């Protein structure tokens, strides 16, 4: 196979960041918009229990999606390093190993979630008919988790090659299938909530088919499975996959804490939160996509030893985050009333939408900051830092602030507390990100030794050739 030049080692960085983010977000818009429309169609059925069930089930599905995104991050980071060094065949080999690990782990998680669905929903505060409906929905969707994992792995491999367009096409295909099947199954065949679940499963198969084809057609596909090589690949795979998955599942854990705090305020409030849970990724999909775009750019330049360009990538990504967040805050401020009305929310739900749009939305800038720095850590041999920061933000940065917010201002206080609690961790992550890049550039950290880095400049460090290095 002809060796291709790594895409991100030269050229305008802001252009790379913008093109990769916007193209990836186009696909995410398709997915998140369909989830948003799912909830809208279900709200038209006129039962608040259905909307609440989607809210509870969506929290657990978010956990599953976060796991598959962790697999995509691992694929993107491991393949991008090798592509940046010109090792195309090694990239195909590691891709095979990542795919096998991802499907096996996703299958185990799917089985566990299918069995434990009622108990997990009860932990979130679901009860009665709402719990029954949410359980049925989950048990239709979660068996498709291995399909989602493989689709995300293929998408990560496309992004590692800088092929944002074909990665986008896969998510667009997923969204198109879901959008077509939703009204047919929900209304045409009168399947209601079950119809929405079946449409989601079909969409996952569509994404896999559309992502796998260009991997095979344009990049030589996956290398043949080799058990000996697979065992040798497990260490580097798990060094990134485990922290990446743990990093990503921290977010749904934080969301679960918030859902548990919202649940006592009633189904009307839970329905409002379900709208917010669908609205947030739709509104800020470009920021979600940005973290996926920054990873391959940083990874290729890190593999090539171009540390100043890695630093510039992080700085410009933060600038991009600020500009986009400001624009979306203005849009939400203007449209929150229309959104609440379209979903037929009762007063409690409408109030929640208002506080989200006016106070919580601008604070998403700090979430974006953490997303971007986590992507950099995953590609600079510090995935454990992403894990620790994300778990800190979604536990210490959520639970106490959500509790105080609920006592101070009820359900709106829960949302505000969640947003405020993450600011410290975002700022800490940014400082560590710039510091790590500077230490690589100056030689204080070794790119091949992923777990040791001196953080205090005043303390001299032995040269890298020293036995203590």
Beta strands, then each sheet from edge to edge (+ up, - down):
end
